[in-house]
Amino acid sequence: MLVLAGLLPDFQLQSADGDSATRIAVTAACGAGAFGVLSAVVWPLLVRLLLLVPAFVLGLLVFFLNGSLLLLALRINPSGRGAVAPETAVIVAAVMSAVASATGAALAVRDDETYRRRLHRLATRRRRSDPPCPTTPGLVFVQLDGVGHDVLTDAVRKGLMPTVGRWLATGDGGQPTDGVRTLGGRQSADHGTRPTHRLTPWRTDWSSQTGASQLGILHGSTFDVPAFRWYEKDRGEVMVCNRPTSAAELQRRAVVRTGDGGLLSVDGASRGNLFSGGAGEQALVLSIAARRRSRENRSRAGYFAYFSDPAGAVRTALSFVAEVAREIGQSTRARLRRQRPRIGRGGLYPLVRAFATVVERDVVVAAVMGDMLAGRTAVYADLVAYDEVAHHSGPHSRDAEKVLQRLDRALALLQRVAEHAPRPYRIVVLSDHGQSPGETFHARYGLTLGDLVRAGCGLHVPRRAEHTHSGAEARAAVRAALRRPVADRSDEHRPDRGREPIVLASGNLGLVSFPDVDHRMTKEEIDARHPALLTTLANHPGIGFLLVRSAEHDGVVLGAHGVEIPLAALDDDPGPLARFGPGAADAVRRTHSFPHTADIMVNSAHDPADGEVLAFEEQIGSHGGLGGAQSRPFLLSPLDLSAPVGQREELAGAEHVHRVLRRWLRELNGPEIPLTAPAEEERAA
């Protein structure tokens, strides 16, 4: 306070006539003491009163509220001295809170009990009357959105994720422990330590995106989720996974289909996810963002875990501004260097990126810390930072690597908190999909998928193609934080049921639907209506293959030069699917069985040599279809849990991951809702 008074002309700790050094010091001490008391007592009350304010807005109010507390502290200062301009009070309060946070952390380094008390300020609820048995371990599932198996292993090799590297350390003599996958044979820097976790890759369905994967992981069903966005003819509506009303409907369908509430339905917490998993405690969960009052207030309470600490809130706000500046600088440098591939990163994107990489991360991690200190049995949290940056900068870019380093520090913090929790915890880290690099379809060919479809239908093609905007998960987090469920705009989500096709994009997966036909059209019907359409699409060099229904063969895969393979014959002759690796045929056949699969499913071309695909959206790191690393996420699990699969088995599909996580809950003697008959029937199907 004394230093700031000497630097800032509008901040005075003495009278106009001047005071002695002792009097000034007493004034500073009284002012600092009053500010500290107000921060400890009044600030939590203010935050609770403002829980109905969207979290994003509350974050922006941090500076104003903190400055107001400083003005009040100077006004009640018993020395009668001290004055500050309102705009200067904001600066002084922010600096004082940051210094208090830094010094408090430094003092607590060697004092575990002090550190424990500091962490308890982040708890989301008061201590429960029936604390859990400390001998029963809980499970914390941390989803690193969009981090593929290849990206994780590369990051560990480069030393970007030392926490994960320690968990995967090789055993004595440099030999890997049984059941652990090595990372190129390289030993950890921490020689002689035993690994604590195993790394297992798994394979997504055709729809390699968060909506399908997280629905399967949390609720045990990915059925009838053909893409990130699709058109449902029976309802005349476009479903979008990161739209609150769509997320709520998908969750409802999954609950009806499986017959249970979800992975987290007993003593669980859901943080930063698209779906609740049946958890009783929720924050930044999109599927409840469209609901009113009762559920909203419960979700708002999760923010108290973070914003009740003014120092942390100020630190997040400052980091937010720094991240916006960092993105502007990085995008400007990429543009000046004419990097390729490259997409536009202007408009609101710097703010969205800063929210994903700073605000969402800090709030979600703080909420998980509170859940662990409250002793909850199962916690599932999604950190979307990497996915958002990789979409715009590329999955292997320096920008994305910096985000991985910060995510690793978050994992280290959670591991540290687990040491102070009232019960032991097992930390499981997983991803919902990977990302495949490559330029956009529009950048390579000068037209969008919609333009190509219109040309094949003989319709007018605009001279200037419109870009298909990205629909990354970070937008969903922003929407949930702003408490802005999508308005019921019929022109956007209930398209005109005319004869023109509806063309939607989900990464490198495209969907073409004819809204005036109330059933899924067959190849024969499409050919009769638009004779050149399927040939135009299948022969385009940017298209890998098509899936259409067939009156003769039930379903067929179409490729270039007239290739037409029935789905039943794909095992013997995969045709164009051969370039997409094992499991592609099964994924295509399963999607064909969905009631809301589009009339034409279009997967972009894929180059196995470099793993690149062509996104139909404005993304240079994309996911949503088949091809490359996007279909290969990871599961990082403690060794004291059973292996996810046998040595000769493959972990295939989010529903399979869901069953593994349920099994681990049962192994740890946690509450477990058994799989019901409908779920068993779905698995058999």
C-alpha positions in Angstrom: 0.0 0.0 0.0 2.9 2.3 0.8 4.6 1.6 -2.5 1.4 2.2 -4.5 0.8 5.5 -2.6 4.2 6.6 -3.7 3.7 5.6 -7.3 0.1 6.7 -8.0 -0.7 10.5 -7.7 -4.4 9.9 -7.1 -3.7 7.6 -4.1 -2.9 9.5 -0.8 -2.2 8.1 2.7 -1.5 11.5 4.3 -3.2 14.8 4.8 -2.6 17.7 2.4 -0.2 19.3 5.0 1.9 16.2 5.2 2.3 13.6 8.0 5.2 11.9 9.7 6.5 8.6 8.4 5.0 6.8 11.5 1.5 8.3 10.9 1.6 7.3 7.2 2.7 3.8 8.1 -0.2 3.6 10.7 -2.6 4.8 8.1 -1.4 2.2 5.6 -1.5 -0.6 8.2 -5.1 0.3 9.2 -6.2 0.6 5.6 -4.6 -2.7 4.6 -6.1 -4.4 7.6 -9.6 -3.0 6.9 -9.3 -4.1 3.2 -8.2 -7.6 4.3 -11.2 -7.9 6.7 -13.7 -6.7 4.1 -12.2 -9.1 1.6 -12.6 -12.0 4.0 -16.0 -11.2 5.3 -17.9 -8.9 2.9 -16.6 -10.4 -0.4 -18.1 -13.9 0.0 -21.4 -12.3 0.9 -21.3 -10.1 -2.2 -20.5 -13.2 -4.4 -23.4 -15.1 -2.9 -25.8 -12.2 -3.6 -24.5 -12.1 -7.2 -24.8 -15.8 -8.0 -27.7 -15.1 -10.2 -25.4 -12.9 -12.4 -23.8 -14.9 -15.2 -20.3 -16.1 -14.3 -18.8 -14.3 -17.2 -20.3 -11.0 -16.1 -19.3 -11.7 -12.5 -15.7 -12.1 -13.6 -15.8 -8.7 -15.3 -17.3 -7.2 -12.1 -14.4 -8.4 -10.0 -12.3 -5.2 -10.5 -15.3 -2.9 -9.7 -16.2 -4.8 -6.6 -12.7 -5.0 -5.3 -12.1 -1.3 -5.9 -15.3 -0.6 -4.0 -14.1 -2.5 -1.0 -10.9 -0.5 -1.0 -12.8 2.8 -1.1 -14.9 1.5 1.9 -11.7 0.4 3.7 -10.2 3.9 3.4 -13.5 5.5 4.5 -13.7 3.5 7.7 -10.0 3.9 8.4 -9.7 5.0 12.1 -6.7 7.2 11.3 -8.9 9.6 9.3 -6.4 9.7 6.5 -6.4 8.1 3.1 -8.1 9.1 -0.2 -8.1 7.6 -3.7 -9.8 8.3 -6.9 -12.4 5.6 -7.9 -10.5 4.6 -11.1 -7.2 4.3 -9.1 -8.9 2.3 -6.4 -9.5 -0.5 -8.9 -5.8 -0.6 -9.7 -4.7 -0.5 -6.0 -7.2 -3.2 -5.0 -6.2 -5.5 -7.9 -2.5 -5.2 -7.0 -3.1 -5.7 -3.3 -5.2 -8.9 -3.9 -2.5 -10.3 -6.3 0.3 -9.6 -3.8 -1.8 -11.1 -1.0 -2.4 -14.3 -3.1 1.3 -14.6 -4.0 2.6 -14.1 -0.4 -0.1 -16.3 1.1 0.9 -19.1 -1.3 4.6 -18.6 -0.5 4.0 -18.7 3.3 2.0 -21.9 2.9 4.6 -23.9 1.0 6.1 -25.5 4.0 2.9 -25.6 6.1 0.5 -28.4 5.0 -2.2 -27.3 7.4 -2.1 -23.7 6.2 -2.2 -25.0 2.6 -5.2 -27.2 3.5 -7.1 -24.3 5.0 -6.4 -22.1 2.0 -7.8 -24.9 -0.3 -10.8 -25.2 1.8 -11.9 -21.7 0.9 -12.5 -23.1 -2.5 -14.9 -25.8 -1.4 -18.3 -25.6 -3.0 -20.3 -26.6 0.1 -20.0 -26.6 3.8 -18.7 -29.7 5.5 -21.3 -32.4 5.3 -22.7 -33.9 8.5 -21.9 -37.5 7.3 -18.3 -37.3 6.0 -17.3 -40.2 3.7 -15.2 -43.1 5.0 -11.6 -42.0 4.3 -10.7 -45.6 3.3 -13.0 -45.6 0.3 -11.3 -44.0 -2.7 -13.2 -41.6 -5.0 -12.6 -41.1 -8.7 -11.9 -37.8 -10.5 -12.2 -37.9 -14.3 -10.5 -35.1 -16.1 -11.3 -34.8 -19.8 -8.6 -32.9 -21.9 -10.9 -32.0 -24.7 -9.5 -32.8 -28.2 -6.1 -34.1 -27.0 -5.3 -37.1 -29.1 -3.2 -40.1 -28.1 -0.5 -38.9 -30.5 -0.5 -35.4 -29.1 -0.2 -36.6 -25.5 2.7 -39.0 -26.2 4.6 -36.3 -28.2 4.0 -33.8 -25.4 5.5 -36.2 -22.8 8.5 -36.9 -25.1 9.2 -33.2 -25.4 8.8 -32.7 -21.6 5.8 -30.4 -22.1 3.7 -32.4 -19.6 6.0 -33.4 -16.7 3.2 -34.5 -14.5 1.9 -37.0 -17.0 5.5 -38.0 -17.7 6.0 -38.9 -14.0 2.8 -40.9 -14.0 4.1 -42.9 -17.0 7.7 -43.3 -15.7 9.5 -46.4 -16.7 10.4 -49.0 -14.0 13.8 -50.0 -12.6 16.4 -50.6 -15.2 14.5 -48.6 -17.8 12.0 -51.4 -18.5 8.3 -50.6 -18.6 6.1 -52.1 -16.0 3.6 -54.6 -17.2 0.5 -53.1 -18.8 2.1 -49.7 -19.4 2.7 -48.4 -22.9 6.1 -46.9 -23.3 6.7 -43.5 -24.9 9.3 -44.3 -27.5 11.5 -46.1 -25.0 12.5 -42.9 -23.3 13.0 -42.9 -19.6 11.5 -40.3 -17.3 13.8 -37.6 -15.9 12.8 -39.1 -12.5 14.8 -42.3 -12.8 14.1 -45.2 -10.6 10.4 -44.3 -10.0 7.6 -46.7 -10.8 4.8 -45.7 -13.1 1.5 -45.0 -11.4 -0.7 -44.9 -14.6 -1.2 -46.8 -17.8 -1.9 -45.2 -21.2 -4.5 -46.8 -23.4 -5.7 -45.5 -26.8 -9.3 -45.9 -27.8 -11.3 -45.5 -31.0 -14.3 -43.2 -31.4 -17.3 -43.8 -33.6 -17.7 -42.1 -37.0 -18.9 -39.0 -35.2 -15.6 -38.1 -33.5 -16.7 -35.1 -31.5 -17.5 -34.1 -27.9 -21.3 -34.4 -28.3 -21.3 -38.1 -29.2 -18.3 -39.1 -27.1 -19.2 -37.3 -23.9 -22.8 -38.5 -24.2 -21.6 -42.1 -24.4 -19.0 -41.7 -21.6 -21.4 -40.0 -19.2 -24.7 -41.6 -20.2 -23.8 -44.8 -21.9 -25.3 -44.2 -25.3 -24.1 -42.6 -28.5 -27.1 -44.0 -30.5 -28.6 -41.6 -33.1 -25.9 -38.9 -32.8 -24.6 -39.0 -36.4 -22.6 -35.8 -36.2 -22.0 -32.5 -34.3 -25.0 -31.0 -36.2 -27.7 -32.7 -38.2 -31.2 -32.2 -39.5 -34.1 -34.3 -38.1 -36.9 -34.6 -40.6 -39.6 -35.8 -38.2 -39.1 -32.7 -36.1 -38.1 -30.3 -38.8 -35.2 -29.0 -36.7 -31.4 -28.8 -36.8 -29.8 -30.4 -33.8 -26.5 -28.9 -32.6 -24.6 -30.6 -29.8 -23.4 -27.4 -28.2 -26.8 -25.8 -28.3 -28.4 -26.0 -24.8 -31.9 -27.2 -26.0 -30.3 -29.8 -28.2 -28.0 -31.0 -25.4 -30.9 -31.3 -23.0 -32.9 -33.3 -25.6 -29.9 -35.6 -26.3 -29.4 -36.2 -22.6 -33.1 -37.0 -22.2 -33.0 -39.5 -25.0 -29.9 -41.2 -23.6 -31.5 -41.6 -20.1 -34.7 -43.1 -21.6 -32.6 -45.5 -23.8 -30.3 -46.7 -21.0 -32.8 -46.6 -18.2 -30.5 -44.9 -15.6 -29.4 -41.4 -14.7 -25.8 -41.6 -15.7 -22.3 -42.2 -14.5 -22.4 -39.5 -11.8 -26.0 -40.1 -10.6 -24.9 -41.1 -7.0 -22.9 -38.5 -5.1 -21.3 -37.1 -8.3 -20.3 -33.7 -9.7 -20.3 -32.5 -13.3 -18.1 -29.5 -14.2 -17.7 -27.8 -17.6 -19.5 -30.6 -19.6 -22.1 -30.7 -22.3 -24.1 -33.2 -20.2 -24.7 -33.7 -16.5 -24.1 -37.4 -16.2 -26.9 -37.4 -13.6 -24.7 -35.5 -11.1 -26.3 -33.6 -8.2 -23.7 -30.9 -8.4 -23.2 -29.1 -11.7 -21.4 -26.0 -12.9 -20.9 -24.8 -16.5 -23.1 -27.7 -17.7 -24.7 -26.9 -21.0 -27.7 -29.3 -20.8 -29.1 -27.4 -17.9 -28.3 -23.9 -19.3 -31.7 -23.8 -21.0 -33.6 -24.6 -17.8 -35.0 -22.0 -15.5 -34.5 -21.0 -11.9 -34.3 -24.2 -9.9 -31.5 -25.9 -11.8 -29.9 -22.6 -12.8 -29.4 -21.5 -9.2 -27.8 -24.9 -8.4 -25.4 -24.4 -11.3 -24.6 -20.8 -10.3 -23.5 -22.0 -6.9 -20.6 -23.8 -8.4 -19.0 -20.5 -9.3 -18.8 -19.5 -5.7 -16.0 -22.0 -5.3 -13.8 -19.7 -7.4 -15.1 -16.2 -7.1 -15.2 -16.3 -3.3 -11.5 -15.7 -3.4 -11.0 -12.1 -4.6 -7.3 -12.7 -5.3 -8.0 -15.7 -7.5 -10.7 -13.8 -9.3 -8.4 -10.8 -10.0 -5.7 -13.1 -11.1 -8.0 -14.8 -13.6 -9.2 -11.4 -14.9 -5.7 -10.3 -15.5 -4.8 -13.6 -17.1 -7.8 -13.2 -19.4 -6.6 -9.8 -20.7 -3.1 -11.2 -21.1 -4.5 -14.2 -23.1 -6.4 -11.9 -25.4 -3.2 -9.9 -26.1 -1.3 -13.2 -26.6 -3.8 -14.4 -29.2 -3.8 -11.1 -31.1 0.0 -11.2 -31.2 0.2 -14.9 -32.3 -2.4 -14.4 -35.1 -0.7 -11.3 -36.3 2.7 -13.1 -36.4 1.1 -16.0 -38.3 -0.4 -13.6 -40.8 2.8 -11.7 -41.4 4.7 -14.9 -41.9 2.0 -16.1 -44.3 1.8 -19.4 -42.5 -0.2 -22.2 -44.2 -2.7 -23.5 -43.5 -4.3 -20.5 -41.7 -7.8 -19.3 -41.0 -9.2 -16.0 -39.8 -8.8 -15.5 -36.0 -10.4 -12.1 -35.6 -13.8 -10.9 -34.4 -14.8 -12.3 -31.0 -12.4 -15.3 -31.2 -9.6 -13.8 -29.0 -12.3 -13.4 -26.2 -13.6 -16.9 -26.8 -10.1 -18.3 -26.6 -9.3 -16.4 -23.4 -12.5 -17.7 -21.8 -11.6 -21.3 -22.7 -8.0 -21.2 -21.7 -8.3 -19.0 -18.6 -11.8 -18.5 -17.1 -13.2 -22.0 -17.9 -10.1 -23.7 -16.8 -9.8 -21.8 -13.5 -13.4 -22.1 -12.6 -13.6 -25.8 -13.5 -10.4 -26.7 -11.7 -11.5 -24.8 -8.6 -14.8 -26.6 -8.6 -13.1 -30.0 -8.8 -10.8 -29.0 -6.0 -13.9 -28.1 -3.9 -15.5 -31.5 -4.8 -12.4 -33.4 -3.7 -12.2 -31.5 -0.4 -15.9 -32.2 0.1 -15.3 -35.9 -0.4 -17.5 -36.5 -3.4 -17.4 -40.0 -4.9 -17.2 -39.3 -8.6 -16.3 -36.0 -10.4 -16.1 -35.5 -14.2 -14.7 -32.3 -15.6 -14.0 -31.1 -19.1 -11.2 -28.7 -19.9 -11.7 -27.3 -23.4 -8.6 -25.1 -23.7 -6.5 -27.3 -26.1 -9.4 -28.1 -28.4 -10.3 -24.4 -28.9 -6.7 -23.3 -29.7 -5.9 -26.4 -31.9 -8.9 -25.7 -34.1 -7.5 -22.3 -35.0 -3.7 -22.7 -34.6 -3.3 -26.4 -35.5 -3.1 -29.5 -33.2 0.8 -29.5 -33.3 1.4 -25.7 -33.2 3.4 -23.9 -30.6 0.2 -22.2 -29.4 -1.4 -25.5 -28.7 1.8 -26.8 -26.9 1.7 -23.9 -24.5 -1.9 -24.8 -23.6 -0.8 -28.4 -22.9 1.8 -27.1 -20.5 -0.8 -25.2 -18.5 -3.2 -28.2 -18.5 -0.4 -30.3 -17.1 0.0 -27.8 -14.2 -3.7 -28.1 -13.6 -3.3 -31.9 -13.2 -0.4 -31.3 -10.8 -2.5 -29.0 -8.7 -5.3 -31.6 -8.5 -2.8 -34.3 -7.5 -1.6 -31.9 -4.8 -5.2 -31.3 -3.6 -5.8 -35.1 -3.5 -3.2 -35.3 -0.7 -5.4 -33.0 1.5 -8.8 -34.5 0.7 -10.7 -36.3 3.4 -10.6 -39.5 1.3 -8.1 -41.0 -1.2 -8.7 -40.2 -4.8 -7.7 -41.9 -8.1 -7.2 -39.4 -11.0 -8.2 -40.6 -14.4 -7.3 -38.4 -17.4 -9.0 -39.0 -20.8 -9.9 -37.4 -24.0 -13.1 -37.5 -26.1 -11.4 -37.3 -29.5 -8.2 -36.2 -31.2 -7.7 -33.7 -33.9 -6.5 -34.1 -37.5 -4.5 -31.3 -39.2 -5.2 -30.0 -42.7 -6.4 -27.0 -44.6 -10.1 -26.3 -45.1 -12.0 -27.7 -48.1 -12.8 -24.1 -49.0 -9.2 -22.9 -49.0 -8.0 -25.8 -51.2 -10.8 -25.7 -53.8 -12.4 -22.3 -53.5 -15.9 -23.5 -52.8 -17.7 -25.0 -49.8 -19.4 -28.3 -49.6 -22.7 -26.5 -49.9 -21.6 -24.9 -53.2 -20.6 -28.4 -54.5 -23.9 -29.8 -53.6 -25.8 -27.0 -55.2 -23.8 -27.5 -58.4 -24.6 -31.2 -58.4 -28.3 -30.4 -58.0 -28.1 -27.9 -60.9 -28.9 -25.0 -58.6 -27.4 -21.5 -58.6 -24.0 -21.3 -56.9 -23.1 -17.9 -55.4 -20.0 -16.3 -57.0 -18.6 -15.7 -53.5 -18.6 -18.8 -51.3 -19.7 -18.3 -47.7 -17.5 -19.8 -45.0 -18.9 -22.4 -42.7 -18.2 -21.1 -39.2 -16.6 -23.3 -36.5 -18.8 -24.8 -33.8 -16.2 -25.7 -31.2 -17.0 -26.7 -27.6 -15.7 -23.4 -26.1 -18.7 -21.6 -27.5 -20.8 -23.9 -25.5 -18.9 -23.0 -22.3 -19.3 -19.3 -23.1 -23.0 -19.7 -23.7 -23.5 -21.6 -20.4 -21.5 -18.9 -18.5 -23.5 -16.1 -20.0 -26.8 -18.0 -19.2 -27.9 -17.5 -22.8 -29.8 -20.5 -24.1 -30.3 -20.2 -27.8 -33.4 -18.3 -28.7 -36.1 -20.1 -30.6 -35.3 -18.6 -34.0 -37.2 -20.6 -36.5 -35.3 -19.3 -39.5 -32.0 -20.8 -38.0 -33.0 -24.1 -36.4 -36.2 -24.9 -38.3 -35.3 -24.4 -42.0 -37.7 -24.0 -44.8 -39.0 -27.4 -45.9 -38.4 -26.5 -49.6 -36.8 -28.5 -52.3 -33.3 -27.1 -51.7 -31.0 -29.4 -49.8 -29.8 -28.6 -46.2 -26.0 -29.0 -46.1 -24.4 -29.1 -42.6 -20.7 -29.6 -41.6 -19.2 -31.3 -38.6 -15.4 -31.0 -39.0 -14.5 -33.1 -42.1 -17.9 -34.8 -42.0 -20.7 -33.3 -44.2 -24.4 -34.1 -44.1 -26.9 -33.4 -46.9 -30.6 -33.7 -46.3 -33.7 -32.9 -48.4 -36.3 -31.4 -46.1 -39.3 -31.8 -48.4 -38.9 -35.6 -48.3 -40.1 -37.0 -45.0 -38.0 -40.2 -45.1 -34.4 -40.9 -45.7 -34.0 -41.0 -49.4 -32.4 -43.9 -51.3 -29.7 -43.7 -53.9 -32.3 -44.5 -56.5 -34.5 -41.7 -55.4 -31.6 -39.2 -55.3 -30.4 -40.2 -58.8 -34.0 -39.8 -60.1 -34.2 -36.3 -58.7 -30.7 -35.1 -59.2 -28.9 -37.4 -61.6 -25.5 -35.7 -61.3 -25.3 -35.1 -57.6 -23.9 -38.3 -56.2 -21.4 -38.6 -59.1 -20.3 -35.0 -58.6 -19.7 -35.6 -55.0 -18.0 -39.0 -55.2 -15.6 -38.0 -58.0 -14.5 -34.7 -56.3 -10.8 -35.0 -55.2 -11.7 -33.5 -51.8 -14.2 -36.2 -51.0 -13.2 -39.5 -49.5 -16.4 -41.5 -49.7 -20.2 -41.2 -49.4 -22.8 -43.2 -47.5 -26.3 -43.4 -48.8 -29.3 -45.7 -48.3 -30.0 -48.2 -51.1 -33.3 -49.9 -52.0 -31.3 -52.8 -53.4 -28.5 -53.2 -50.8 -29.9 -51.4 -47.7 -26.9 -49.1 -47.6 -23.9 -48.5 -49.9 -20.5 -46.7 -49.8 -19.8 -44.7 -52.9 -16.3 -43.7 -54.1 -14.7 -42.2 -57.1 -14.9 -43.7 -60.6 -18.2 -45.4 -60.0 -17.2 -47.5 -56.9 -20.2 -48.8 -55.1 -19.8 -51.3 -52.3 -22.8 -52.6 -50.2 -22.3 -52.3 -46.4 -22.5 -56.0 -46.0 -19.5 -56.5 -48.3 -17.2 -53.9 -46.7 -15.2 -56.5 -44.7 -14.2 -58.3 -47.8 -13.8 -55.2 -49.9 -13.4 -51.9 -47.9 -12.9 -49.9 -51.1 -12.5 -46.2 -50.3 -12.7 -47.0 -46.6 -9.3 -48.8 -46.7 -7.5 -45.5 -46.3 -9.3 -44.7 -43.1 -8.0 -47.6 -41.1 -9.4 -50.5 -39.0 -12.9 -50.0 -37.5 -14.0 -47.6 -40.3 -16.5 -50.2 -41.8 -18.1 -50.9 -38.4 -18.4 -47.2 -37.7 -20.1 -46.5 -41.0 -22.5 -49.5 -40.6 -23.5 -48.3 -37.1 -24.2 -44.8 -38.3 -26.3 -46.1 -41.1 -28.6 -47.7 -38.5 -29.4 -44.4 -36.9 -32.9 -43.0 -37.4 -31.6 -39.5 -38.1 -28.7 -40.2 -40.4 -28.7 -37.7 -43.3 -29.7 -38.6 -46.8 -26.1 -38.3 -47.9 -23.2 -38.6 -45.5 -20.0 -37.1 -46.9 -16.5 -37.8 -45.5 -13.7 -35.7 -46.8 -10.5 -37.1 -48.4 -7.8 -38.3 -46.1 -4.0 -38.7 -46.7 -2.7 -41.5 -44.5 0.9 -40.4 -45.1 0.6 -37.1 -43.2 -2.8 -37.7 -41.4 -4.4 -34.7 -43.0 -8.1 -34.2 -43.7 -10.0 -31.3 -45.3 -12.4 -29.7 -42.9 -15.8 -28.4 -44.2 -15.7 -25.9 -41.3 -13.2 -23.0 -40.8 -10.7 -25.1 -38.8 -7.2 -26.2 -39.5 -7.3 -28.7 -36.7 -10.6 -30.6 -37.1 -12.6 -33.6 -35.8 -16.0 -35.0 -36.4 -15.5 -37.7 -39.1 -13.0 -40.4 -40.1 -9.4 -39.9 -40.9 -6.2 -39.5 -38.9 -5.7 -38.8 -35.3 -9.2 -37.4 -34.6 -10.6 -40.9 -34.1 -7.8 -41.9 -31.6 -8.2 -40.4 -28.1 -6.6 -41.8 -25.0 -7.4 -43.1 -21.5 -4.8 -42.6 -18.8 -5.7 -44.6 -15.7 -4.1 -45.6 -12.4 -2.4 -49.0 -12.2 -4.3 -50.0 -9.1 -7.5 -50.0 -11.2 -8.1 -53.0 -13.5 -6.8 -52.7 -17.1 -9.5 -51.1 -19.4 -9.2 -54.1 -21.8 -7.3 -57.2 -22.3 -4.0 -57.3 -24.2 -5.6 -58.4 -27.5 -8.8 -56.3 -27.1 -9.5 -52.8 -28.4 -11.2 -50.1 -26.5 -13.7 -49.1 -29.1 -16.5 -46.5 -28.7 -17.5 -44.2 -26.0 -20.1 -46.7 -24.7 -17.3 -49.1 -24.1 -15.4 -46.4 -22.1 -18.6 -45.8 -20.1 -18.7 -49.5 -19.0 -15.0 -49.4 -18.0 -15.6 -46.3 -15.8 -18.6 -47.9 -14.2 -16.5 -51.0 -13.5 -13.8 -48.9 -11.8 -16.5 -47.3 -9.6 -17.6 -50.7 -8.6 -14.0 -51.8 -7.9 -13.5 -48.9 -5.5 -16.7 -49.9 -3.6 -18.4 -46.6 -4.6 -22.1 -46.3 -5.2 -23.0 -48.0 -8.5 -26.3 -48.1 -10.4 -26.3 -51.4 -12.3 -26.7 -51.5 -16.1 -30.3 -52.1 -16.9 -31.9 -54.3 -19.5 -32.3 -51.6 -22.1 -28.6 -50.8 -21.9 -27.7 -54.5 -22.3 -30.0 -54.7 -25.4 -28.3 -51.7 -26.9 -24.8 -53.2 -26.3 -25.9 -56.5 -27.9 -27.3 -54.6 -30.9 
